[in-house]
């Protein structure tokens, strides 16, 4: 029977953190993307209300708005 010598398990190499400027850039991109999503929802909400208003809008039904 042969006995193999196994080295002790090494600690996993942790990924170094990206530089602070890159972290701020990533945060800025994510905040900007969230702002665009919020703005898009606001615009669509206003447009749907206007389209569905029977007096000043087109009087669209919920089925037509989809």
The first five atom37 places (N, CA, C, CB, O) and aatype in JSON, in Angstrom:
{
  "aatype": [20, 20, 20, 20, 20, 20, 20, 20, 20, 20, 20, 20, 20, 20, 20, 20, 20, 20, 20, 20, 20, 20, 20, 20, 20, 20, 20, 20, 20, 20, 20, 20, 20, 20, 20, 20, 20, 20, 20, 20, 20, 20, 20, 20, 20, 20, 20, 20, 20, 20, 20, 20, 20, 20, 20, 20, 20, 20, 20, 20, 20, 20, 20, 20, 20, 20],
  "atom_mask": [
    [1, 1, 1, 1, 1],
    [1, 1, 1, 1, 1],
    [1, 1, 1, 1, 1],
    [1, 1, 1, 1, 1],
    [1, 1, 1, 1, 1],
    [1, 1, 1, 1, 1],
    [1, 1, 1, 1, 1],
    [1, 1, 1, 1, 1],
    [1, 1, 1, 1, 1],
    [1, 1, 1, 1, 1],
    [1, 1, 1, 1, 1],
    [1, 1, 1, 1, 1],
    [1, 1, 1, 1, 1],
    [1, 1, 1, 1, 1],
    [1, 1, 1, 1, 1],
    [1, 1, 1, 1, 1],
    [1, 1, 1, 1, 1],
    [1, 1, 1, 1, 1],
    [1, 1, 1, 1, 1],
    [1, 1, 1, 1, 1],
    [1, 1, 1, 1, 1],
    [1, 1, 1, 1, 1],
    [1, 1, 1, 1, 1],
    [1, 1, 1, 1, 1],
    [1, 1, 1, 1, 1],
    [1, 1, 1, 1, 1],
    [1, 1, 1, 1, 1],
    [1, 1, 1, 1, 1],
    [1, 1, 1, 1, 1],
    [1, 1, 1, 1, 1],
    [1, 1, 1, 1, 1],
    [1, 1, 1, 1, 1],
    [1, 1, 1, 1, 1],
    [1, 1, 1, 1, 1],
    [1, 1, 1, 1, 1],
    [1, 1, 1, 1, 1],
    [1, 1, 1, 1, 1],
    [1, 1, 1, 1, 1],
    [1, 1, 1, 1, 1],
    [1, 1, 1, 1, 1],
    [1, 1, 1, 1, 1],
    [1, 1, 1, 1, 1],
    [1, 1, 1, 1, 1],
    [1, 1, 1, 1, 1],
    [1, 1, 1, 1, 1],
    [1, 1, 1, 1, 1],
    [1, 1, 1, 1, 1],
    [1, 1, 1, 1, 1],
    [1, 1, 1, 1, 1],
    [1, 1, 1, 1, 1],
    [1, 1, 1, 1, 1],
    [1, 1, 1, 1, 1],
    [1, 1, 1, 1, 1],
    [1, 1, 1, 1, 1],
    [1, 1, 1, 1, 1],
    [1, 1, 1, 1, 1],
    [1, 1, 1, 1, 1],
    [1, 1, 1, 1, 1],
    [1, 1, 1, 1, 1],
    [1, 1, 1, 1, 1],
    [1, 1, 1, 1, 1],
    [1, 1, 1, 1, 1],
    [1, 1, 1, 1, 1],
    [1, 1, 1, 1, 1],
    [1, 1, 1, 1, 1],
    [1, 1, 1, 1, 1]
  ],
  "atom_positions": [
    [[0.83, -1.16, 0.0], [0.0, 0.0, 0.0], [0.89, 1.24, 0.0], [-0.96, -0.01, 1.2], [1.84, 1.33, 0.78]],
    [[0.59, 2.19, -0.87], [1.42, 3.4, -0.92], [0.68, 4.51, -0.19], [1.74, 3.8, -2.4], [-0.54, 4.64, -0.28]],
    [[1.43, 5.28, 0.49], [0.82, 6.41, 1.2], [1.26, 7.7, 0.51], [1.22, 6.41, 2.72], [2.45, 8.0, 0.42]],
    [[0.3, 8.43, 0.05], [0.59, 9.7, -0.62], [0.57, 10.82, 0.4], [-0.43, 9.98, -1.77], [-0.27, 10.85, 1.3]],
    [[1.48, 11.73, 0.25], [1.53, 12.87, 1.14], [0.77, 14.01, 0.47], [3.0, 13.28, 1.47], [1.1, 14.45, -0.63]],
    [[-0.25, 14.46, 1.17], [-1.06, 15.55, 0.65], [-0.69, 16.83, 1.37], [-2.58, 15.25, 0.8], [-0.57, 16.84, 2.6]],
    [[-0.5, 17.92, 0.62], [-0.2, 19.19, 1.3], [-1.44, 19.68, 2.03], [0.3, 20.26, 0.29], [-2.56, 19.37, 1.63]],
    [[-1.25, 20.44, 3.09], [-2.42, 20.96, 3.81], [-3.24, 21.87, 2.88], [-1.98, 21.75, 5.09], [-2.69, 22.54, 2.01]],
    [[-4.55, 21.87, 3.08], [-5.37, 22.71, 2.21], [-5.01, 24.18, 2.37], [-6.87, 22.49, 2.5], [-4.87, 24.69, 3.48]],
    [[-4.86, 24.84, 1.25], [-4.5, 26.25, 1.31], [-5.75, 27.11, 1.44], [-3.69, 26.66, 0.06], [-6.85, 26.69, 1.07]],
    [[-5.56, 28.29, 1.96], [-6.69, 29.21, 2.11], [-7.11, 29.68, 0.72], [-6.32, 30.42, 3.04], [-6.26, 29.97, -0.12]],
    [[-8.42, 29.76, 0.48], [-8.84, 30.25, -0.83], [-8.43, 31.71, -1.02], [-10.37, 30.1, -1.0], [-8.53, 32.53, -0.11]],
    [[-7.97, 32.0, -2.21], [-7.55, 33.35, -2.53], [-8.79, 34.23, -2.68], [-6.69, 33.37, -3.82], [-9.64, 33.97, -3.53]],
    [[-8.87, 35.25, -1.88], [-10.02, 36.16, -1.97], [-9.75, 37.18, -3.07], [-10.29, 36.87, -0.6], [-8.61, 37.58, -3.31]],
    [[-10.82, 37.58, -3.73], [-10.7, 38.56, -4.79], [-10.45, 39.93, -4.15], [-11.98, 38.59, -5.68], [-11.13, 40.32, -3.21]],
    [[-9.47, 40.65, -4.66], [-9.23, 41.98, -4.11], [-10.37, 42.92, -4.51], [-7.87, 42.55, -4.59], [-10.98, 42.75, -5.57]],
    [[-10.65, 43.88, -3.67], [-11.71, 44.84, -3.96], [-11.26, 45.74, -5.1], [-12.07, 45.69, -2.7], [-10.09, 46.1, -5.19]],
    [[-12.21, 46.12, -5.99], [-11.83, 47.06, -7.04], [-11.47, 48.41, -6.43], [-12.96, 47.23, -8.08], [-11.87, 48.7, -5.3]],
    [[-10.74, 49.23, -7.15], [-10.38, 50.54, -6.6], [-11.61, 51.36, -6.25], [-9.5, 51.32, -7.6], [-12.69, 51.15, -6.8]],
    [[-11.43, 52.29, -5.34], [-12.54, 53.11, -4.85], [-13.21, 53.88, -5.99], [-12.05, 54.09, -3.78], [-14.43, 54.03, -6.0]],
    [[-12.43, 54.37, -6.96], [-13.01, 55.13, -8.07], [-13.9, 54.23, -8.93], [-11.89, 55.75, -8.94], [-14.93, 54.68, -9.43]],
    [[-13.52, 52.99, -9.08], [-14.35, 52.06, -9.87], [-15.64, 51.73, -9.11], [-13.56, 50.75, -10.18], [-16.7, 51.61, -9.72]],
    [[-15.56, 51.6, -7.79], [-16.76, 51.35, -6.99], [-17.73, 52.52, -7.12], [-16.38, 51.13, -5.51], [-18.94, 52.31, -7.25]],
    [[-17.21, 53.73, -7.09], [-18.08, 54.91, -7.23], [-18.69, 54.97, -8.63], [-17.28, 56.21, -6.95], [-19.85, 55.36, -8.78]],
    [[-17.94, 54.6, -9.64], [-18.47, 54.58, -11.01], [-19.61, 53.57, -11.12], [-17.34, 54.24, -12.02], [-20.64, 53.86, -11.71]],
    [[-19.42, 52.39, -10.57], [-20.46, 51.35, -10.6], [-21.7, 51.83, -9.86], [-19.94, 50.03, -9.99], [-22.82, 51.64, -10.34]],
    [[-21.52, 52.43, -8.7], [-22.65, 52.96, -7.93], [-23.37, 54.05, -8.73], [-22.17, 53.52, -6.58], [-24.6, 54.09, -8.74]],
    [[-22.62, 54.92, -9.38], [-23.22, 55.98, -10.18], [-24.04, 55.42, -11.34], [-22.14, 56.9, -10.71], [-25.13, 55.93, -11.63]],
    [[-23.54, 54.4, -11.99], [-24.27, 53.78, -13.1], [-25.56, 53.14, -12.58], [-23.4, 52.72, -13.81], [-26.61, 53.27, -13.22]],
    [[-25.5, 52.47, -11.46], [-26.69, 51.83, -10.9], [-27.73, 52.86, -10.46], [-26.31, 50.94, -9.72], [-28.93, 52.66, -10.67]],
    [[-27.3, 53.95, -9.86], [-28.23, 55.0, -9.44], [-28.87, 55.65, -10.67], [-27.5, 56.07, -8.58], [-30.07, 55.92, -10.68]],
    [[-28.07, 55.89, -11.71], [-28.6, 56.48, -12.94], [-29.61, 55.55, -13.6], [-27.45, 56.8, -13.92], [-30.64, 56.0, -14.08]],
    [[-29.32, 54.25, -13.63], [-30.26, 53.28, -14.21], [-31.57, 53.26, -13.42], [-29.64, 51.87, -14.24], [-32.64, 53.19, -14.01]],
    [[-31.48, 53.31, -12.09], [-32.7, 53.33, -11.28], [-33.49, 54.61, -11.52], [-32.35, 53.2, -9.79], [-34.72, 54.57, -11.55]],
    [[-32.82, 55.73, -11.69], [-33.49, 57.0, -11.99], [-34.24, 56.91, -13.31], [-32.48, 58.16, -12.02], [-35.37, 57.39, -13.42]],
    [[-33.62, 56.32, -14.33], [-34.28, 56.16, -15.62], [-35.5, 55.26, -15.54], [-33.31, 55.61, -16.64], [-36.52, 55.53, -16.18]],
    [[-35.42, 54.21, -14.76], [-36.57, 53.31, -14.58], [-37.71, 54.05, -13.89], [-36.18, 52.05, -13.76], [-38.87, 53.91, -14.29]],
    [[-37.4, 54.84, -12.86], [-38.43, 55.62, -12.17], [-39.06, 56.65, -13.11], [-37.84, 56.32, -10.93], [-40.27, 56.82, -13.13]],
    [[-38.23, 57.33, -13.89], [-38.71, 58.34, -14.81], [-39.6, 57.71, -15.88], [-37.54, 59.08, -15.46], [-40.63, 58.29, -16.24]],
    [[-39.23, 56.56, -16.39], [-40.03, 55.86, -17.38], [-41.4, 55.49, -16.81], [-39.3, 54.6, -17.87], [-42.42, 55.65, -17.49]],
    [[-41.44, 55.01, -15.59], [-42.71, 54.67, -14.95], [-43.6, 55.88, -14.76], [-42.46, 54.01, -13.61], [-44.81, 55.81, -14.93]],
    [[-42.99, 57.02, -14.4], [-43.75, 58.25, -14.21], [-44.35, 58.73, -15.54], [-42.86, 59.35, -13.61], [-45.51, 59.12, -15.59]],
    [[-43.56, 58.69, -16.58], [-44.04, 59.12, -17.9], [-45.16, 58.22, -18.39], [-42.88, 59.13, -18.92], [-46.17, 58.71, -18.89]],
    [[-45.0, 56.92, -18.24], [-46.04, 55.99, -18.69], [-47.32, 56.16, -17.88], [-45.55, 54.55, -18.59], [-48.42, 56.11, -18.43]],
    [[-47.18, 56.37, -16.59], [-48.36, 56.55, -15.75], [-49.14, 57.78, -16.18], [-47.95, 56.66, -14.27], [-50.36, 57.74, -16.3]],
    [[-48.45, 58.87, -16.42], [-49.09, 60.11, -16.86], [-49.73, 59.93, -18.23], [-48.08, 61.26, -16.89], [-50.84, 60.4, -18.46]],
    [[-49.04, 59.26, -19.14], [-49.58, 59.04, -20.48], [-50.83, 58.17, -20.43], [-48.51, 58.39, -21.38], [-51.81, 58.45, -21.14]],
    [[-50.82, 57.14, -19.63], [-52.0, 56.26, -19.53], [-53.19, 57.01, -18.96], [-51.68, 55.02, -18.67], [-54.32, 56.82, -19.42]],
    [[-52.96, 57.86, -17.96], [-54.07, 58.64, -17.4], [-54.65, 59.57, -18.45], [-53.6, 59.44, -16.18], [-55.87, 59.72, -18.54]],
    [[-53.79, 60.19, -19.23], [-54.27, 61.11, -20.27], [-55.02, 60.35, -21.36], [-53.09, 61.88, -20.88], [-56.06, 60.81, -21.82]],
    [[-54.51, 59.22, -21.77], [-55.16, 58.45, -22.83], [-56.51, 57.89, -22.39], [-54.25, 57.31, -23.26], [-57.42, 57.77, -23.21]],
    [[-56.64, 57.56, -21.12], [-57.87, 56.95, -20.66], [-58.92, 57.97, -20.22], [-57.58, 56.01, -19.52], [-60.07, 57.59, -19.97]],
    [[-58.56, 59.25, -20.12], [-59.52, 60.28, -19.71], [-60.54, 60.51, -20.82], [-58.78, 61.62, -19.36], [-60.17, 60.87, -21.94]],
    [[-61.83, 60.31, -20.54], [-62.84, 60.44, -21.6], [-63.1, 61.89, -22.01], [-64.13, 59.82, -21.14], [-63.62, 62.12, -23.11]],
    [[-62.77, 62.85, -21.17], [-63.06, 64.25, -21.5], [-61.92, 64.89, -22.29], [-63.32, 65.04, -20.21], [-62.13, 65.41, -23.38]],
    [[-60.7, 64.86, -21.72], [-59.57, 65.52, -22.38], [-58.69, 64.56, -23.17], [-58.73, 66.24, -21.36], [-57.87, 65.0, -23.97]],
    [[-58.84, 63.29, -22.95], [-58.0, 62.31, -23.64], [-58.74, 61.59, -24.74], [-57.46, 61.3, -22.66], [-59.68, 62.13, -25.32]],
    [[-58.34, 60.4, -25.01], [-58.94, 59.6, -26.08], [-60.03, 58.67, -25.59], [-57.88, 58.81, -26.78], [-60.73, 58.07, -26.39]],
    [[-60.17, 58.54, -24.27], [-61.18, 57.65, -23.72], [-60.86, 56.19, -23.96], [-62.52, 57.97, -24.3], [-61.77, 55.38, -24.18]],
    [[-59.59, 55.84, -23.92], [-59.17, 54.46, -24.19], [-59.57, 53.55, -23.03], [-57.64, 54.4, -24.41], [-59.54, 53.94, -21.87]],
    [[-59.95, 52.33, -23.37], [-60.3, 51.33, -22.35], [-59.01, 50.69, -21.85], [-61.28, 50.25, -22.93], [-57.96, 50.82, -22.48]],
    [[-59.08, 50.0, -20.69], [-57.87, 49.31, -20.2], [-57.32, 48.3, -21.22], [-58.18, 48.6, -18.89], [-56.1, 48.12, -21.31]],
    [[-58.18, 47.66, -21.96], [-57.72, 46.71, -22.99], [-56.95, 47.42, -24.1], [-58.9, 45.95, -23.58], [-55.99, 46.87, -24.63]],
    [[-57.38, 48.62, -24.45], [-56.67, 49.37, -25.5], [-55.35, 49.93, -25.0], [-57.54, 50.51, -26.01], [-54.43, 50.14, -25.79]],
    [[-55.24, 50.17, -23.72], [-53.97, 50.67, -23.17], [-52.9, 49.59, -23.1], [-54.2, 51.25, -21.78], [-51.71, 49.89, -23.05]],
    [[-53.32, 48.34, -23.11], [-52.34, 47.27, -23.08], [-51.82, 47.05, -24.46], [-52.93, 45.97, -22.51], [-50.98, 46.19, -24.67]]
  ]
}
